[in-house]
Amino acid sequence: MNMNTDTPPSVSVIGLGAMGSGIARTFIDAGCRVLVWNRSRGKVDALTAAGATGCDTPADAMRANRYVVVCVSDYATWSGIVEEHGLRNQLKGKCVIQLTGGTIDDVCEHEALIKGNDGRIADGAVMCFPQQLGTADASLLMSGDQDVLEECRPLLSMLAPQWTNLGEDITRPTVLSRALTAGILTSFIGFLNGIAMCQKSGISLDTYMEHTEIASAIVPNEKRRLLEAVRDGNTEQTQASLNTWAGAHQTIYSVAATLGTNLVLQDAIKSVLQHGQRMQLGEFDLAAIASVLATEIK
Ligand SMILES: NC(=O)c1ccc[n+]([C@@H]2O[C@H](COP(=O)([O-])OP(=O)(O)OC[C@H]3O[C@@H](n4cnc5c(N)ncnc54)[C@H](OP(=O)(O)O)[C@@H]3O)[C@@H](O)[C@H]2O)c1
C-alpha cells in the first residue's frame, strides 16, 4: 500500500504527549484512520474518544500500518521502547516519520537502526506548537531519501501545508531547528533579563513591553543586514563597530550590576564580545561575531 490514492492514508502514531496528541488529532481531522500507542493509557483513551484506534503495544501500532509517526520525549526514550517491545523485528518495509527532537548522534544512530532493519526513514523537526499543526502557521523541517519524503508528502502536508524538504542529509532538520531555537531562546532570555532589570528599578512592565515593541521594529531588517554581511564576507564596513557595541555593553553590564541583577547572561555576552576583540575584530561590524561563534574554543 502507498499513498498515491485520494483516500486519506492510515497511519500509526507512537507517543501521545502534547505534540504526539496534536499530530494524531491533526491526522484524524484530515480524515485518516489513526492508530495510537502511548505508555500511559489515559492519553490513548482521550484520542480514541476523538476517533483514533488505541493499541495495546507499540508493536501492534507498528504492525498495523506502513506509516508510523514517532514523537516521544527524546531518543533515549524511543530506544527504550524499541528494545522493550522488540520493535527491530517490525521495521521492515515501514516508513518511520521520526519527529522526536534529538542530537546529531541520536539522529544518525536512529537512521542506522531503521535502515539496518530494512525500514525507511523520514526525519523531522516540528518548529511550532501543537495547536498550530495543520494550519498555515505550522512549520515542519524534514529530510530523508527523496522517494520516502515524496511518498510521505500527503501526511506531512496534513501536519504542515508548507513543510520544508531539506534534502537527503538526515541531520539537517536537527541542525537547522537547533540553530533557530538557539536564536529564539537567546532572544527570550534577553527579553526576560530586561524584565528583571525593569522590576529592580521600578519601571512598569507595560512600559517595558511598549518600548520592546518599538525597539523590535528594527530587528528583522538588521538581522537580514547582518546575514548578508556574513554571507558576502563584508564585515569591514560598519555604522557601529564591535568596539562600539562592546562599549555599549559595558554600560549595560554596569547598570545590571548596580541594580543587583544576576550577571550570568551579561558575563556570557561580554565574553563573546571580548573574544571578537582578541581576534582583532574590534573595528569590524558586529556581523564579524559570526566568525567568533564559528570557532571552537579549546
Ligand atoms: N510541545 C511542543 O510544543 C513541541 C514543539 C516542537 C517539538 N517538540 C518535540 O516533540 C517531542 C515530544 O514533545 P512533547 O511536548 O509531546 O512532550 P511530552 O508532552 O512531555 O510527551 C512526552 C511523550 O514521551 C513519552 N515518554 C516519556 N518517557 C517515556 C518512557 N520512558 N517510555 C515511554 N514513553 C515515554 C510520554 O509518555 P507518557 O504520556 O506515558 O508520559 C509522552 O508520550 C520532543 O522531542 C519535543 O522536543 C515539542
The ligand as an ORCA input file, in Angstrom:
! r2SCAN-3c Opt
* xyz 0 1
  N       5.330     20.502     22.728
  C       5.853     21.316     21.835
  O       5.447     22.478     21.689
  C       6.949     20.817     20.909
  C       7.343     21.652     19.841
  C       8.314     21.202     18.962
  C       8.908     19.965     19.152
  N       8.528     19.186     20.215
  C       9.205     17.891     20.386
  O       8.264     16.844     20.401
  C       8.732     15.810     21.247
  C       7.633     15.470     22.249
  O       7.367     16.638     22.999
  P       6.030     16.765     23.850
  O       5.831     18.217     24.095
  O       4.941     15.979     23.226
  O       6.489     16.077     25.206
  P       5.571     15.496     26.366
  O       4.229     16.139     26.365
  O       6.385     15.562     27.596
  O       5.361     13.972     25.951
  C       6.411     13.056     26.064
  C       5.998     11.742     25.443
  O       7.069     10.784     25.627
  C       6.547      9.678     26.344
  N       7.528      9.113     27.239
  C       8.351      9.771     28.093
  N       9.134      8.887     28.758
  C       8.778      7.649     28.323
  C       9.215      6.333     28.623
  N      10.205      6.102     29.491
  N       8.632      5.315     27.958
  C       7.660      5.516     27.072
  N       7.196      6.740     26.737
  C       7.747      7.787     27.369
  C       5.379     10.227     27.125
  O       4.551      9.158     27.534
  P       3.611      9.343     28.833
  O       2.410     10.112     28.364
  O       3.302      7.963     29.240
  O       4.412     10.097     29.862
  C       4.752     11.121     26.075
  O       4.075     10.375     25.100
  C      10.002     16.303     21.948
  O      11.140     15.742     21.329
  C       9.934     17.801     21.733
  O      11.231     18.369     21.639
  C       7.564     19.572     21.082
*
